[in-house]
């Protein structure tokens, strides 16, 4: 995994946006922010993937979803996102399908690497 994942990280780096050029900057309409993370059960492959959407700026929770999962890929330093993404993407799709009116404009993902 590291060699192909490393190539993909290099390709993704070319798409990195370092300036805020998104529409809410002009119209002030940032309404929803989503957060994604996975928590692990120590010394097992069991985990819980979580997605929470808050209304901005009140920070009121308007949507949340959780999915138990089994981590099938090993932890490799610098490649955490490749381990977790397969469990996080279905939560995003479910949010978009079931509650499109609160689908975030901005996602914060704890998946370094």
C-alpha positions as CSV (number, residue, x, y, z in Angstrom):
1,X,0.0,0.0,0.0
2,X,2.6,2.7,0.8
3,X,4.1,3.0,-2.7
4,X,0.7,3.5,-4.5
5,X,-0.6,5.6,-1.5
6,X,2.5,7.7,-1.6
7,X,2.0,8.4,-5.4
8,X,-1.7,9.3,-4.7
9,X,-0.7,11.7,-1.9
10,X,1.8,13.4,-4.3
11,X,-1.0,13.8,-6.9
12,X,-3.5,15.1,-4.3
13,X,-0.9,17.6,-3.0
14,X,-1.0,19.2,-6.5
15,X,-4.7,20.0,-5.9
16,X,-4.2,21.5,-2.4
17,X,-6.0,24.8,-2.0
18,X,-4.2,27.1,0.5
19,X,-6.4,30.2,0.0
20,X,-10.1,30.4,1.0
21,X,-11.8,31.1,-2.4
22,X,-15.1,29.4,-1.6
23,X,-18.5,31.2,-2.1
24,X,-19.3,31.8,1.6
25,X,-16.5,34.2,1.9
26,X,-18.4,36.7,-0.3
27,X,-22.0,36.0,0.8
28,X,-21.4,34.9,4.4
29,X,-23.6,31.9,3.9
30,X,-21.6,29.2,5.6
31,X,-24.5,27.3,7.2
32,X,-23.3,23.8,8.0
33,X,-19.9,22.3,9.0
34,X,-19.4,18.5,9.2
35,X,-16.8,16.6,11.2
36,X,-15.6,13.0,10.6
37,X,-13.4,10.8,12.8
38,X,-12.9,7.2,13.8
39,X,-12.4,6.0,17.4
40,X,-10.7,2.6,18.0
41,X,-11.2,0.0,20.7
42,X,-7.7,-0.5,22.2
43,X,-5.9,-3.7,21.1
44,X,-8.6,-4.8,18.7
45,X,-9.6,-4.1,15.1
46,X,-13.0,-2.8,16.2
47,X,-13.8,0.9,15.7
48,X,-16.6,3.4,15.4
49,X,-16.8,5.9,12.5
50,X,-18.6,9.1,13.3
51,X,-20.1,12.0,11.3
52,X,-21.6,15.1,13.0
53,X,-23.0,18.1,11.3
54,X,-23.4,21.4,13.1
55,X,-25.3,24.5,12.1
56,X,-23.0,27.5,11.8
57,X,-22.5,29.8,13.7
58,X,-24.8,28.4,16.5
59,X,-22.8,25.1,16.5
60,X,-26.2,23.3,17.1
61,X,-25.9,19.6,16.2
62,X,-28.4,19.0,13.3
63,X,-27.3,15.6,12.1
64,X,-25.2,12.7,13.5
65,X,-24.5,9.2,12.4
66,X,-22.3,6.4,13.7
67,X,-21.2,3.1,12.2
68,X,-19.4,0.3,13.9
69,X,-16.6,-1.0,11.6
70,X,-13.6,-3.4,11.6
71,X,-10.3,-2.0,10.5
72,X,-8.9,-4.2,7.8
73,X,-5.8,-2.2,6.9
74,X,-2.8,-1.8,9.2
75,X,-1.8,1.5,10.6
76,X,1.1,3.0,8.6
77,X,2.6,6.3,9.8
78,X,1.6,9.0,7.3
79,X,-1.1,7.0,5.6
80,X,-3.9,7.1,8.2
81,X,-6.5,8.5,5.7
82,X,-6.0,5.5,3.5
83,X,-6.9,3.2,6.4
84,X,-10.0,5.2,7.4
85,X,-11.6,6.5,4.3
86,X,-13.5,3.4,3.3
87,X,-15.4,3.7,6.6
88,X,-16.0,7.5,6.4
89,X,-17.2,7.9,2.8
90,X,-20.4,5.8,3.3
91,X,-21.4,8.1,6.2
92,X,-21.1,11.1,3.9
93,X,-23.2,9.4,1.2
94,X,-25.8,8.5,3.7
95,X,-26.0,12.1,5.0
96,X,-26.3,13.5,1.4
97,X,-29.1,11.0,0.7
98,X,-31.1,11.2,3.9
99,X,-30.7,14.9,4.9
100,X,-29.5,16.9,1.9
101,X,-30.7,20.1,3.4
102,X,-28.0,19.9,6.1
103,X,-25.2,18.5,4.0
104,X,-22.1,20.5,5.0
105,X,-20.4,23.1,2.8
106,X,-17.2,22.4,4.8
107,X,-15.9,19.1,6.1
108,X,-13.3,18.7,8.8
109,X,-11.7,15.3,8.7
110,X,-9.4,13.8,11.3
111,X,-7.5,11.5,9.0
112,X,-3.9,12.8,8.8
113,X,-1.7,11.4,6.1
